[in-house]
Amino acid sequence: MRRSTNLPSAVAAIALALGSPAALTVAGTYPALAGGMYEMVRHDFAVGIDQTKMLRLEGAAAVVAVGNPSIADAIIQTSDTLLLTGRSYGATNILVFDHDGNQTASLIVNVVDLAPRLLTLNRGSAQYSYNCAPDCHPILRIGDTDEVNDTIARQTGTKMGLATDGAEATAKGSSGE
């Protein structure tokens, strides 16, 4: 058994071992004139897979464009707040525009593993993932064997269907229909 590694920490350790501290530099804020009322902001963000992160913006967002929505999603919560959601491993870009169509932000979103209680078990070429908080239970995870993922997806779908049916029945009963 092995636990999932924290990739940024592993990369940092390799860079230090190779004597390359420059490899540890993380992209910061790079303001540039956007041609409008606000300065364009560029950032790199890490978002956990299946997790959401709130991001405050410098100015009002009217439109958000996501390069690859299968990797990450962005929703305008309020005019100055985005919700970034990690969908699958990888990186994509997100562009933010104001009401006049001026680009106000350019974001690189890296979707990574931020689950501190994740246990990954490898048996030959098969991979199994568990959430151990505090007891270990199998979870649906990209990279795991199809057999396990199919079983978990089927069971989860059945559970969600039962919950939806129960909620609909409760709603009908409370409305007097």
matplotlib code that plots the C-alpha trace (Angstrom):
import matplotlib.pyplot as plt

x = [0.0, 1.1, -0.4, -1.0, 1.9, 1.6, 2.9, 4.0, 6.0, 7.5, 8.4, 9.9, 12.0, 13.3, 14.1, 16.0, 17.9, 18.9, 20.0, 17.3, 15.6, 14.2, 12.0, 10.2, 9.0, 5.3, 3.7, 2.4, 0.3, 1.1, -1.0, -1.4, -3.5, -6.7, -7.8, -10.7, -11.5, -9.7, -6.2, -6.0, -4.8, -3.0, -2.8, -2.1, -4.5, -4.6, -8.0, -8.7, -10.4, -14.1, -13.6, -14.7, -12.6, -13.9, -11.9, -12.4, -11.9, -10.6, -13.7, -17.0, -17.2, -19.9, -18.7, -16.4, -14.9, -13.3, -10.8, -11.6, -14.8, -14.1, -11.1, -12.5, -15.6, -16.1, -19.3, -19.9, -21.4, -21.4, -20.0, -16.6, -16.6, -16.0, -16.4, -13.8, -14.6, -12.0, -13.6, -10.7, -6.9, -5.1, -4.8, -6.9, -7.3, -10.2, -10.7, -12.9, -14.5, -16.3, -19.7, -17.9, -16.2, -12.8, -10.7, -10.0, -8.4, -6.5, -6.3, -4.5, -6.3, -4.4, -6.7, -4.7, -5.2, -5.8, -7.6, -5.6, -7.3, -7.0, -5.5, -4.5, -3.9, -2.1, -2.4, -0.5, -2.0, -5.2, -5.7, -8.2, -8.9, -10.3, -11.4, -10.1, -11.8, -11.8, -12.8, -11.7, -14.5, -14.0, -14.6, -15.0, -11.7, -10.1, -7.5, -9.1, -10.1, -13.3, -14.9, -14.7, -15.7, -18.7, -19.9, -19.5, -21.2, -24.1, -24.6, -24.3, -26.8, -29.2, -28.8, -29.3, -32.5, -33.9, -33.2, -34.7, -37.8, -38.2, -37.8, -40.4, -42.8, -42.4, -43.0, -46.2, -47.4, -46.8, -48.5, -51.7, -51.7]
y = [0.0, 3.5, 6.9, 9.4, 11.8, 15.6, 16.3, 19.9, 18.7, 15.9, 18.3, 20.8, 18.0, 16.9, 20.5, 21.1, 17.8, 18.9, 22.3, 24.3, 26.7, 28.6, 25.6, 26.3, 29.8, 30.0, 32.4, 35.5, 38.5, 40.1, 43.3, 44.5, 47.2, 45.6, 48.7, 49.3, 50.5, 47.7, 46.2, 42.6, 40.2, 36.9, 34.2, 30.5, 28.6, 25.1, 23.7, 20.2, 17.7, 17.6, 20.7, 24.4, 27.4, 31.0, 33.7, 37.5, 39.6, 43.2, 44.6, 43.4, 40.2, 39.8, 36.9, 34.0, 31.7, 28.3, 26.8, 23.1, 22.7, 19.0, 20.0, 23.0, 25.1, 28.8, 30.4, 34.1, 34.1, 37.9, 40.5, 40.3, 36.6, 33.5, 29.9, 27.6, 23.9, 21.1, 18.5, 16.3, 16.4, 18.8, 22.5, 24.9, 28.7, 30.9, 34.4, 37.0, 39.9, 43.0, 44.4, 46.4, 43.2, 44.1, 41.2, 41.8, 38.5, 35.6, 32.6, 29.3, 26.7, 23.5, 20.7, 18.6, 16.1, 18.0, 15.2, 14.7, 11.5, 9.7, 6.2, 4.7, 0.9, -0.6, -4.3, -5.0, -2.7, -2.2, 0.9, 1.4, 4.6, 5.0, 8.0, 7.4, 10.0, 8.3, 4.9, 3.8, 3.6, 3.1, 6.2, 6.9, 8.2, 8.9, 6.2, 3.5, 0.2, 0.3, -2.5, -0.6, 2.7, 1.1, -0.5, 2.7, 4.8, 2.3, 2.3, 6.1, 6.5, 4.2, 6.1, 9.5, 8.2, 7.0, 10.4, 12.3, 10.0, 10.5, 14.3, 14.4, 12.3, 14.6, 17.7, 16.2, 15.2, 18.6, 20.4, 18.4, 16.8]
z = [0.0, -0.6, 0.1, -2.7, -2.9, -2.8, -6.3, -5.7, -2.7, -4.7, -7.5, -5.0, -3.4, -6.9, -7.8, -4.6, -5.1, -8.6, -7.2, -9.1, -6.7, -9.7, -10.4, -7.1, -8.1, -8.4, -10.8, -9.0, -10.0, -13.3, -13.7, -17.3, -18.8, -20.1, -22.1, -19.7, -16.3, -14.5, -14.7, -16.0, -13.4, -14.1, -11.5, -11.2, -8.8, -7.5, -6.9, -5.5, -7.7, -6.7, -4.6, -5.0, -4.2, -3.9, -5.7, -5.2, -8.3, -8.7, -10.4, -11.8, -13.8, -16.4, -18.5, -17.8, -20.4, -19.4, -21.7, -20.9, -18.8, -18.3, -16.1, -14.2, -14.0, -13.0, -11.9, -11.2, -7.7, -7.3, -9.6, -7.8, -6.8, -8.8, -7.7, -9.2, -9.2, -10.0, -12.3, -13.4, -13.2, -15.4, -16.2, -18.1, -18.4, -17.4, -18.8, -17.1, -18.9, -17.6, -18.8, -21.6, -22.9, -21.6, -20.3, -16.6, -15.5, -17.0, -14.7, -15.0, -12.9, -12.0, -10.7, -8.3, -5.4, -2.2, -0.3, 2.9, 3.9, 0.6, 0.5, -2.8, -3.0, -6.0, -6.8, -9.9, -12.6, -10.6, -8.5, -5.7, -3.7, -0.3, 1.8, 5.4, 7.5, 10.0, 8.6, 5.1, 2.4, -1.3, -3.4, -7.1, -8.4, -11.8, -12.5, -10.4, -12.0, -14.1, -12.1, -8.8, -10.4, -12.2, -8.9, -6.9, -9.7, -9.9, -6.1, -5.9, -8.7, -6.9, -3.7, -5.4, -7.2, -3.8, -2.3, -5.2, -5.1, -1.4, -1.7, -4.5, -2.4, 0.6, -1.6, -3.0, 0.4, 1.9, -1.0, -0.4, -3.9]

ax = plt.figure().add_subplot(projection="3d")
ax.plot(x, y, z, "-o")
ax.set_aspect("equal")
plt.show()
